Amino acid sequence: MPARIRIGTQGWNYEAWVGPFYPDGTRPADYLTIYARGFDTVEVDSTFYAIPVAKTVRGWAQRTPDDFVFALKLPQEITHERRLRNVDDLAAEFFDRIRELGPKLGPVLIQLGPDFGPTELPAVAQFLPKLPRDIRFAIEFRQRGWIHDGVLALLAEHHVALTLSDGRWIPRKQMMQLATRPTSDFLYIRWMGADQSIVDYSRIQIDRSRELESWTGVLWPYAEQGREVFGYVNNHFAGHSPESARELQRLLGQQVVEPENLGEQISLF
């Protein structure tokens, strides 16, 4: 039986989504509750900037259905400032905090910066063995030089997924080929887009249908192998990530909740 393919967006807290996605008049405090009616997962961007307080994490869990899953970015102090070095205490604090999500805790994204090159492999090799076994991890490299057999073997040894990013750092074709060489029992994919100049997040501005259709040909075989799939769309990919995510759902034959239906039964939440 194929594993579950979860499709969502990178973040949910966008004022520009009110109207085209969230019902008119939606308050920021209600964004997540309404978002979770359309998607069963989200990638949390805010944890990149700071470790959230426990009350915030518990609030995320309380405002979402039982089968909802959060993926979270590792804080930038660990990945970008300390560059994976001397971070044991800080990492332990972060992991303890996000465990407040309980069964809703999905993968943690180790997003490395564009200036984090292959010469820093020793830092990665020293960091991965310390990762807790009760949490799933995916790592994102933003230089092509990282993609070779030695690094893939290192990730597989520690059951860390190589993040497949459709962006400007590594060619799409190479990313898709890497899906045939899994390093963990789940797939983590990020649709980033190459155009960072998009500033209007309220509508689709670039037709990405062909790219999304080609990606579904990658996701299905992976899921057929019994591996879970987590996929997140950035607003920069096409301009309005909820619509891109719904297009992926349609292509995958999943149930799609249109924006006009998201406001229904709001009194129940």
CORVENMO-V535513 format. One record per residue. RES is the residue in one letter. SS is DSSP state (helix for helix, strand for strand, loop for the rest). PSI is psi in whole degrees, -180 to 180 (999 if undefined). OMEGA is omega as a letter, one per 40 degrees, with the letter a starting at -180 (NA if undefined). Layout:
res->RES ss->SS psi->PSI omega->OMEGA
res->RES ss->SS psi->PSI omega->OMEGA
This chain:
res->M ss->loop psi->132 omega->a
res->P ss->loop psi->146 omega->i
res->A ss->loop psi->170 omega->a
res->R ss->loop psi->138 omega->i
res->I ss->strand psi->114 omega->a
res->R ss->strand psi->126 omega->a
res->I ss->strand psi->133 omega->i
res->G ss->strand psi->-161 omega->a
res->T ss->strand psi->168 omega->i
res->Q ss->strand psi->97 omega->a
res->G ss->loop psi->165 omega->i
res->W ss->loop psi->-9 omega->a
res->N ss->loop psi->69 omega->a
res->Y ss->loop psi->117 omega->i
res->E ss->helix psi->-31 omega->a
res->A ss->helix psi->-16 omega->i
res->W ss->helix psi->-14 omega->i
res->V ss->strand psi->120 omega->a
res->G ss->loop psi->-69 omega->i
res->P ss->loop psi->-23 omega->i
res->F ss->loop psi->-68 omega->i
res->Y ss->strand psi->144 omega->i
res->P ss->loop psi->148 omega->i
res->D ss->loop psi->136 omega->i
res->G ss->loop psi->-1 omega->a
res->T ss->loop psi->132 omega->i
res->R ss->loop psi->149 omega->i
res->P ss->helix psi->-34 omega->a
res->A ss->helix psi->-20 omega->a
res->D ss->helix psi->-2 omega->a
res->Y ss->helix psi->-51 omega->a
res->L ss->helix psi->-43 omega->i
res->T ss->helix psi->-44 omega->a
res->I ss->helix psi->-40 omega->i
res->Y ss->helix psi->-43 omega->a
res->A ss->helix psi->-7 omega->i
res->R ss->helix psi->-20 omega->a
res->G ss->helix psi->-26 omega->a
res->F ss->loop psi->153 omega->a
res->D ss->loop psi->11 omega->i
res->T ss->strand psi->158 omega->i
res->V ss->strand psi->150 omega->i
res->E ss->strand psi->122 omega->a
res->V ss->strand psi->118 omega->a
res->D ss->loop psi->-30 omega->a
res->S ss->helix psi->-27 omega->a
res->T ss->helix psi->-14 omega->i
res->F ss->helix psi->-31 omega->a
res->Y ss->loop psi->-24 omega->i
res->A ss->loop psi->153 omega->i
res->I ss->loop psi->124 omega->a
res->P ss->loop psi->154 omega->i
res->V ss->loop psi->157 omega->a
res->A ss->helix psi->-38 omega->a
res->K ss->helix psi->-38 omega->i
res->T ss->helix psi->-45 omega->a
res->V ss->helix psi->-45 omega->i
res->R ss->helix psi->-34 omega->i
res->G ss->helix psi->-40 omega->i
res->W ss->helix psi->-46 omega->a
res->A ss->helix psi->-39 omega->a
res->Q ss->helix psi->-25 omega->a
res->R ss->loop psi->10 omega->a
res->T ss->loop psi->155 omega->a
res->P ss->loop psi->167 omega->a
res->D ss->loop psi->-33 omega->a
res->D ss->loop psi->12 omega->i
res->F ss->loop psi->147 omega->a
res->V ss->strand psi->135 omega->i
res->F ss->strand psi->129 omega->i
res->A ss->strand psi->143 omega->a
res->L ss->strand psi->141 omega->i
res->K ss->strand psi->137 omega->i
res->L ss->loop psi->141 omega->a
res->P ss->loop psi->143 omega->a
res->Q ss->helix psi->-23 omega->i
res->E ss->helix psi->-32 omega->i
res->I ss->helix psi->-47 omega->a
res->T ss->helix psi->-41 omega->a
res->H ss->helix psi->-36 omega->a
res->E ss->helix psi->-52 omega->i
res->R ss->loop psi->-11 omega->i
res->R ss->loop psi->46 omega->i
res->L ss->loop psi->9 omega->a
res->R ss->loop psi->138 omega->i
res->N ss->loop psi->52 omega->a
res->V ss->loop psi->11 omega->a
res->D ss->helix psi->-49 omega->a
res->D ss->helix psi->-43 omega->a
res->L ss->helix psi->-43 omega->i
res->A ss->helix psi->-42 omega->i
res->A ss->helix psi->-39 omega->i
res->E ss->helix psi->-43 omega->i
res->F ss->helix psi->-46 omega->a
res->F ss->helix psi->-40 omega->i
res->D ss->helix psi->-39 omega->a
res->R ss->helix psi->-45 omega->a
res->I ss->helix psi->-16 omega->i
res->R ss->helix psi->-13 omega->i
res->E ss->helix psi->-20 omega->i
res->L ss->helix psi->-17 omega->a
res->G ss->helix psi->-133 omega->a
res->P ss->helix psi->-9 omega->i
res->K ss->helix psi->0 omega->i
res->L ss->strand psi->117 omega->i
res->G ss->strand psi->-155 omega->a
res->P ss->strand psi->153 omega->i
res->V ss->strand psi->129 omega->a
res->L ss->strand psi->120 omega->i
res->I ss->strand psi->92 omega->a
res->Q ss->strand psi->113 omega->a
res->L ss->loop psi->149 omega->a
res->G ss->loop psi->164 omega->a
res->P ss->loop psi->-21 omega->a
res->D ss->loop psi->5 omega->i
res->F ss->loop psi->96 omega->a
res->G ss->loop psi->174 omega->a
res->P ss->helix psi->-18 omega->i
res->T ss->helix psi->-15 omega->i
res->E ss->helix psi->19 omega->i
res->L ss->helix psi->-39 omega->i
res->P ss->helix psi->-36 omega->i
res->A ss->helix psi->-40 omega->i
res->V ss->helix psi->-45 omega->a
res->A ss->helix psi->-30 omega->i
res->Q ss->helix psi->-29 omega->a
res->F ss->helix psi->-43 omega->a
res->L ss->helix psi->-42 omega->a
res->P ss->loop psi->-18 omega->a
res->K ss->loop psi->-7 omega->a
res->L ss->loop psi->137 omega->i
res->P ss->loop psi->145 omega->a
res->R ss->loop psi->-16 omega->a
res->D ss->loop psi->2 omega->i
res->I ss->loop psi->138 omega->i
res->R ss->loop psi->146 omega->a
res->F ss->strand psi->146 omega->i
res->A ss->strand psi->146 omega->a
res->I ss->strand psi->138 omega->a
res->E ss->strand psi->120 omega->i
res->F ss->loop psi->145 omega->a
res->R ss->loop psi->26 omega->i
res->Q ss->loop psi->138 omega->a
res->R ss->helix psi->-30 omega->a
res->G ss->helix psi->-16 omega->i
res->W ss->helix psi->-21 omega->a
res->I ss->loop psi->92 omega->i
res->H ss->loop psi->170 omega->a
res->D ss->helix psi->-39 omega->a
res->G ss->helix psi->-44 omega->i
res->V ss->helix psi->-42 omega->i
res->L ss->helix psi->-38 omega->i
res->A ss->helix psi->-38 omega->i
res->L ss->helix psi->-45 omega->i
res->L ss->helix psi->-43 omega->i
res->A ss->helix psi->-38 omega->i
res->E ss->helix psi->-35 omega->a
res->H ss->loop psi->11 omega->i
res->H ss->loop psi->39 omega->i
res->V ss->loop psi->127 omega->a
res->A ss->strand psi->139 omega->i
res->L ss->strand psi->119 omega->i
res->T ss->loop psi->131 omega->i
res->L ss->strand psi->113 omega->a
res->S ss->strand psi->123 omega->i
res->D ss->strand psi->89 omega->a
res->G ss->loop psi->-147 omega->a
res->R ss->loop psi->0 omega->a
res->W ss->loop psi->-43 omega->a
res->I ss->loop psi->133 omega->a
res->P ss->loop psi->143 omega->a
res->R ss->helix psi->-43 omega->a
res->K ss->helix psi->-41 omega->i
res->Q ss->helix psi->-39 omega->i
res->M ss->helix psi->-45 omega->a
res->M ss->helix psi->-38 omega->i
res->Q ss->helix psi->-34 omega->a
res->L ss->helix psi->-19 omega->i
res->A ss->loop psi->-21 omega->i
res->T ss->loop psi->-2 omega->a
res->R ss->loop psi->64 omega->a
res->P ss->loop psi->143 omega->i
res->T ss->loop psi->1 omega->i
res->S ss->loop psi->-179 omega->a
res->D ss->loop psi->12 omega->i
res->F ss->strand psi->159 omega->i
res->L ss->strand psi->137 omega->i
res->Y ss->strand psi->119 omega->a
res->I ss->strand psi->142 omega->a
res->R ss->strand psi->121 omega->i
res->W ss->strand psi->101 omega->a
res->M ss->loop psi->-41 omega->a
res->G ss->loop psi->155 omega->a
res->A ss->loop psi->-12 omega->a
res->D ss->loop psi->99 omega->a
res->Q ss->loop psi->3 omega->a
res->S ss->loop psi->-9 omega->i
res->I ss->loop psi->126 omega->i
res->V ss->loop psi->-11 omega->i
res->D ss->loop psi->110 omega->a
res->Y ss->loop psi->16 omega->a
res->S ss->loop psi->-8 omega->a
res->R ss->loop psi->157 omega->i
res->I ss->loop psi->130 omega->a
res->Q ss->loop psi->-13 omega->i
res->I ss->loop psi->132 omega->i
res->D ss->loop psi->110 omega->a
res->R ss->loop psi->16 omega->a
res->S ss->helix psi->-42 omega->a
res->R ss->helix psi->-42 omega->i
res->E ss->helix psi->-43 omega->a
res->L ss->helix psi->-40 omega->i
res->E ss->helix psi->-40 omega->i
res->S ss->helix psi->-34 omega->i
res->W ss->helix psi->-33 omega->i
res->T ss->helix psi->-29 omega->i
res->G ss->helix psi->-18 omega->i
res->V ss->helix psi->-40 omega->a
res->L ss->helix psi->-43 omega->a
res->W ss->helix psi->-51 omega->a
res->P ss->helix psi->-35 omega->i
res->Y ss->helix psi->-47 omega->i
res->A ss->helix psi->-35 omega->i
res->E ss->helix psi->-25 omega->i
res->Q ss->loop psi->-1 omega->i
res->G ss->loop psi->13 omega->i
res->R ss->loop psi->137 omega->i
res->E ss->strand psi->148 omega->a
res->V ss->strand psi->132 omega->i
res->F ss->strand psi->123 omega->a
res->G ss->strand psi->134 omega->a
res->Y ss->strand psi->132 omega->a
res->V ss->strand psi->135 omega->i
res->N ss->loop psi->150 omega->i
res->N ss->helix psi->-31 omega->a
res->H ss->helix psi->-12 omega->a
res->F ss->helix psi->-49 omega->a
res->A ss->helix psi->-9 omega->i
res->G ss->loop psi->-31 omega->a
res->H ss->loop psi->96 omega->a
res->S ss->helix psi->-32 omega->i
res->P ss->helix psi->-39 omega->i
res->E ss->helix psi->-39 omega->i
res->S ss->helix psi->-40 omega->i
res->A ss->helix psi->-40 omega->i
res->R ss->helix psi->-36 omega->i
res->E ss->helix psi->-40 omega->i
res->L ss->helix psi->-43 omega->i
res->Q ss->helix psi->-43 omega->i
res->R ss->helix psi->-46 omega->a
res->L ss->helix psi->-29 omega->a
res->L ss->loop psi->0 omega->i
res->G ss->loop psi->22 omega->i
res->Q ss->loop psi->161 omega->i
res->Q ss->loop psi->132 omega->a
res->V ss->loop psi->128 omega->i
res->V ss->loop psi->115 omega->a
res->E ss->loop psi->152 omega->a
res->P ss->helix psi->-36 omega->a
res->E ss->helix psi->-14 omega->i
res->N ss->helix psi->-3 omega->a
res->L ss->loop psi->-25 omega->a
res->G ss->loop psi->-5 omega->a
res->E ss->loop psi->146 omega->i
res->Q ss->loop psi->28 omega->a
res->I ss->helix psi->-26 omega->a
res->S ss->helix psi->-16 omega->a
res->L ss->helix psi->-12 omega->a
res->F ss->loop psi->999 omega->NA
